[in-house]
Amino acid sequence: MTPNINVITYGNRAKGIRPAHGLSTARPEILIKYQTSHMLLIDTHCHLDLNEFDQDRRKVLENARNSGVGGIVIPGIKSATWSQLVALCDTAADLYPALGLHPYFIDHHQPGDLLQLEQMIELHHPVAAGEIGLDFYRPELSKEKQLTLFEAQLSIAKAAGLPVLLHNRKAHDQMLSILRKTRVKGGICHAFNGSFQQAQQYMDLGFKLGFGGMLTFERSSKLRKLAAKLPVESMVLETDAPDMPPVSHQYHRNSPEYLMEILEALAQIRDMPATELAQQTTANACAVLELPGVCEAA
């Protein structure tokens, strides 16, 4: 079944195969714009495949590109959505797939999903395994099942040589312990909300830390203090759209086009030029994720 996805088509890729490298499908004017921009941004975590974007995905992408977003990483959350996610990313050179089983849906995942994940990774060459991790915030989600699934996905990522996109709520110490035992190719700790000491431990393991819309809220004082204190080389930008909108769009759908607002908030918090911060956070993303095209242009 062909997914009904409303996106801009840049060109044809071979059916069922996503090139691991190269940009033959990108429109030259898009690449020229990215290469000459001083504000090239990467949204390292955006669920653009979800049905919240079905009615206006084309416009969302157009707005994001016009605002300086040169690459969008789209994490998978359930096996049922992987094929549509890959199909979406195969339509545009600046969309990059990640594949994983989200802990929030622990009761929906099936025994065969891990084998399917291995097969999909081998076939489609995603840029990361994710979104994977631990969510101990919701007591109804089995911790034991989550731990087993997380460790299995880390092993798959390690075997494939992939970085990982981590989801974590109320489980940093447990996650860090597991990551020390199963060393993967680094990655990103999405929506980081831990302590400075925990941040340092993630950095020591080769991870960058993702910051999004919550940074724009003045009441997020702990997070903003952390963002001011961390080494700038450790930070990447993300929207987590359609969730976690910035303060200017509170209670509305989030969008990758708002990534610039997160950059501006971080620049103000750190008292540094937005252009310099854009360059650094993009370089940070490229240090852990191979994103053909956008990383060469950055």
C-alpha positions as CSV (number, residue, x, y, z in Angstrom):
1,M,0.0,0.0,0.0
2,T,1.4,3.4,-1.0
3,P,1.2,5.9,1.9
4,N,-0.7,9.1,1.3
5,I,2.0,11.6,2.1
6,N,1.8,15.3,1.1
7,V,5.4,16.3,0.5
8,I,7.6,18.0,-2.0
9,T,9.2,15.5,-4.4
10,Y,12.8,16.3,-5.2
11,G,13.4,13.3,-7.5
12,N,13.2,9.6,-7.8
13,R,15.2,7.2,-5.7
14,A,15.5,3.5,-6.5
15,K,12.5,1.7,-5.1
16,G,13.0,0.4,-1.6
17,I,16.6,1.7,-1.4
18,R,17.6,4.9,0.4
19,P,21.2,6.0,-0.6
20,A,23.4,6.0,2.4
21,H,25.4,8.9,0.9
22,G,25.0,11.4,-1.9
23,L,22.6,14.1,-3.0
24,S,21.5,13.3,-6.6
25,T,17.9,13.8,-5.7
26,A,18.2,17.3,-4.3
27,R,17.2,20.4,-6.2
28,P,20.3,22.5,-6.9
29,E,18.7,25.8,-5.8
30,I,18.0,24.2,-2.4
31,L,21.6,23.2,-1.9
32,I,22.9,26.6,-3.1
33,K,20.6,28.3,-0.5
34,Y,21.9,26.0,2.2
35,Q,25.5,26.5,1.3
36,T,25.3,30.3,1.3
37,S,23.2,30.6,4.4
38,H,24.8,31.8,7.6
39,M,21.9,30.3,9.6
40,L,21.8,26.7,8.5
41,L,20.0,24.8,11.2
42,I,19.3,21.1,11.8
43,D,16.2,19.9,13.6
44,T,17.6,16.8,15.2
45,H,14.2,15.5,16.4
46,C,10.9,16.1,14.6
47,H,8.0,13.7,14.1
48,L,7.1,15.1,10.7
49,D,5.6,11.7,9.7
50,L,2.7,11.9,12.2
51,N,-0.8,12.5,11.0
52,E,-0.9,15.9,12.6
53,F,1.0,17.1,9.5
54,D,-1.1,15.3,6.9
55,Q,-3.1,18.3,5.9
56,D,-0.2,20.8,5.3
57,R,3.1,18.9,5.3
58,R,4.1,20.6,2.1
59,K,3.6,24.1,3.6
60,V,5.3,23.1,6.9
61,L,8.4,22.0,5.0
62,E,8.4,25.1,2.8
63,N,8.2,27.3,5.9
64,A,10.9,25.4,7.7
65,R,13.3,25.6,4.7
66,N,12.6,29.3,4.3
67,S,13.4,29.9,8.0
68,G,16.9,28.3,7.6
69,V,16.2,24.6,8.5
70,G,18.5,22.6,6.2
71,G,17.9,19.2,7.6
72,I,15.2,17.4,9.6
73,V,15.8,14.1,11.4
74,I,12.5,12.1,11.8
75,P,12.6,9.4,14.5
76,G,10.5,6.3,14.4
77,I,8.3,5.2,17.3
78,K,6.4,2.1,16.3
79,S,7.1,-0.6,13.7
80,A,3.7,0.1,12.0
81,T,4.9,3.6,11.1
82,W,8.4,2.8,9.8
83,S,7.5,2.2,6.2
84,Q,5.6,5.5,5.9
85,L,8.4,7.3,7.6
86,V,11.0,5.9,5.2
87,A,8.8,6.7,2.2
88,L,8.5,10.3,3.4
89,C,12.3,10.7,3.8
90,D,12.8,9.2,0.4
91,T,11.0,12.1,-1.2
92,A,13.4,14.8,-0.1
93,A,17.2,15.0,0.4
94,D,16.9,17.1,3.6
95,L,14.7,14.6,5.5
96,Y,16.6,11.9,7.4
97,P,15.0,8.7,8.9
98,A,15.8,7.1,12.3
99,L,14.1,3.9,13.2
100,G,13.2,2.7,16.7
101,L,10.7,1.5,19.2
102,H,9.6,4.2,21.7
103,P,9.3,3.1,25.3
104,Y,6.0,5.0,25.7
105,F,4.4,2.3,23.4
106,I,5.9,-0.6,25.3
107,D,2.6,-2.4,25.4
108,H,2.0,-2.1,21.7
109,H,5.4,-3.5,20.5
110,Q,5.4,-7.1,19.3
111,P,8.0,-9.9,19.6
112,G,8.9,-9.7,16.0
113,D,9.5,-6.0,16.0
114,L,13.2,-6.3,16.9
115,L,13.9,-8.6,13.9
116,Q,12.0,-6.2,11.7
117,L,14.1,-3.3,13.0
118,E,17.3,-5.1,12.1
119,Q,15.9,-5.8,8.6
120,M,14.7,-2.2,8.1
121,I,18.1,-0.8,9.2
122,E,19.9,-3.1,6.8
123,L,17.6,-2.2,3.9
124,H,17.1,1.6,4.4
125,H,20.2,2.8,6.1
126,P,18.7,5.2,8.6
127,V,21.0,7.9,10.2
128,A,20.3,6.6,13.7
129,A,18.4,4.1,15.8
130,G,15.7,5.9,17.6
131,E,13.6,7.0,19.3
132,I,14.6,4.5,21.9
133,G,15.0,4.7,25.7
134,L,13.3,4.6,29.1
135,D,10.2,6.4,30.4
136,F,9.9,5.8,34.1
137,Y,7.6,8.9,34.5
138,R,4.5,6.9,33.8
139,P,4.1,4.2,36.5
140,E,1.8,2.0,34.3
141,L,4.6,1.4,31.8
142,S,6.6,-1.8,32.8
143,K,10.1,-0.9,33.7
144,E,11.3,-4.4,33.2
145,K,9.9,-4.6,29.6
146,Q,11.4,-1.2,28.8
147,L,14.8,-2.2,30.1
148,T,14.8,-5.4,28.0
149,L,13.7,-3.5,24.9
150,F,16.2,-0.7,25.3
151,E,19.1,-3.1,25.8
152,A,18.1,-5.1,22.7
153,Q,17.8,-2.0,20.6
154,L,21.2,-0.7,21.7
155,S,22.7,-4.1,20.7
156,I,21.1,-3.7,17.2
157,A,22.4,-0.1,16.9
158,K,25.9,-1.2,18.0
159,A,26.0,-4.1,15.5
160,A,24.9,-1.7,12.7
161,G,27.4,1.0,13.7
162,L,24.6,3.5,14.3
163,P,24.2,6.4,16.8
164,V,21.1,6.4,18.9
165,L,18.4,9.0,19.7
166,L,17.5,8.6,23.3
167,H,14.2,9.3,25.1
168,N,14.5,9.6,28.8
169,R,12.1,10.6,31.6
170,K,13.1,10.0,35.2
171,A,15.6,7.3,34.3
172,H,19.0,9.0,33.7
173,D,21.0,6.9,36.2
174,Q,19.6,3.6,34.9
175,M,20.2,4.7,31.3
176,L,23.8,5.8,31.9
177,S,24.5,2.5,33.6
178,I,23.3,0.6,30.5
179,L,25.1,2.8,28.1
180,R,28.4,2.1,29.9
181,K,27.8,-1.6,29.4
182,T,26.7,-1.4,25.8
183,R,28.9,1.2,24.1
184,V,27.3,2.6,21.0
185,K,28.4,5.1,18.5
186,G,27.2,8.1,20.6
187,G,24.1,9.9,19.6
188,I,21.7,12.5,21.1
189,C,19.9,12.6,24.4
190,H,16.7,14.1,23.2
191,A,15.0,16.8,25.3
192,F,17.6,16.7,27.9
193,N,16.4,17.5,31.4
194,G,18.9,16.0,33.7
195,S,21.6,17.5,35.9
196,F,24.9,19.0,34.9
197,Q,26.7,15.9,36.3
198,Q,24.5,13.6,34.3
199,A,25.1,15.8,31.2
200,Q,28.8,15.4,31.6
201,Q,28.4,11.6,31.8
202,Y,26.4,11.5,28.5
203,M,29.1,13.7,26.9
204,D,31.8,11.3,28.1
205,L,30.0,8.5,26.3
206,G,29.9,10.5,23.0
207,F,26.4,12.0,23.2
208,K,25.1,15.5,22.4
209,L,22.2,17.0,24.3
210,G,19.0,18.1,22.6
211,F,17.3,21.4,23.5
212,G,13.9,22.4,22.3
213,G,10.9,24.6,22.9
214,M,11.0,24.4,26.7
215,L,14.1,26.6,26.5
216,T,11.9,29.5,25.4
217,F,9.9,29.6,28.6
218,E,11.3,31.9,31.3
219,R,9.8,29.7,33.9
220,S,12.2,26.8,32.8
221,S,14.8,28.3,35.0
222,K,16.7,25.1,35.8
223,L,16.9,24.1,32.1
224,R,18.0,27.6,31.1
225,K,20.7,27.7,33.7
226,L,21.9,24.3,32.5
227,A,21.9,25.6,28.9
228,A,24.0,28.6,29.9
229,K,26.5,26.4,31.8
230,L,27.1,23.5,29.4
231,P,29.9,23.5,26.8
232,V,28.4,24.8,23.6
233,E,30.0,21.9,21.8
234,S,27.6,19.5,23.6
235,M,24.3,21.1,22.4
236,V,22.0,20.4,19.4
237,L,18.7,21.9,18.5
238,E,15.3,20.1,18.1
239,T,11.6,20.9,18.0
240,D,10.0,17.5,18.8
241,A,7.2,18.7,16.6
242,P,4.2,18.3,16.8
243,D,4.9,18.3,20.6
244,M,6.7,20.8,22.9
245,P,6.0,24.1,21.1
246,P,7.9,27.2,22.0
247,V,6.3,29.9,24.2
248,S,5.0,31.9,21.2
249,H,3.0,28.9,20.0
250,Q,1.9,27.5,23.4
251,Y,-1.1,25.2,23.2
252,H,-0.7,24.9,19.4
253,R,1.0,22.4,17.2
254,N,4.7,22.6,17.1
255,S,6.5,22.9,13.8
256,P,10.1,22.6,12.5
257,E,9.8,26.2,11.3
258,Y,10.0,27.4,14.9
259,L,13.5,26.0,15.3
260,M,14.9,29.5,14.8
261,E,13.0,30.7,18.0
262,I,14.8,28.0,20.0
263,L,18.1,29.2,18.5
264,E,17.4,32.8,19.4
265,A,16.4,31.8,23.0
266,L,19.6,29.9,23.4
267,A,21.7,32.7,22.0
268,Q,20.1,35.1,24.5
269,I,20.7,32.7,27.4
270,R,24.3,32.2,26.4
271,D,24.9,35.8,25.4
272,M,26.4,34.9,22.0
273,P,25.6,35.7,18.4
274,A,22.9,33.6,16.9
275,T,24.9,33.0,13.7
276,E,27.8,31.6,15.7
277,L,25.5,29.4,17.7
278,A,23.8,28.2,14.5
279,Q,27.1,27.2,13.1
280,Q,28.2,25.4,16.2
281,T,25.0,23.5,16.9
282,T,24.9,22.3,13.3
283,A,28.5,21.2,13.5
284,N,27.6,19.3,16.8
285,A,24.7,17.5,15.0
286,C,27.0,16.6,12.2
287,A,29.6,15.2,14.6
288,V,27.2,12.5,15.8
289,L,24.9,12.0,12.7
290,E,25.9,11.5,9.1
291,L,23.5,13.7,7.2
292,P,24.5,13.7,3.5
293,G,24.3,17.2,2.0
294,V,23.5,19.3,5.0
295,C,26.7,18.4,6.8
296,E,28.8,19.0,3.7
297,A,27.2,22.4,3.3
298,A,27.5,23.5,6.9
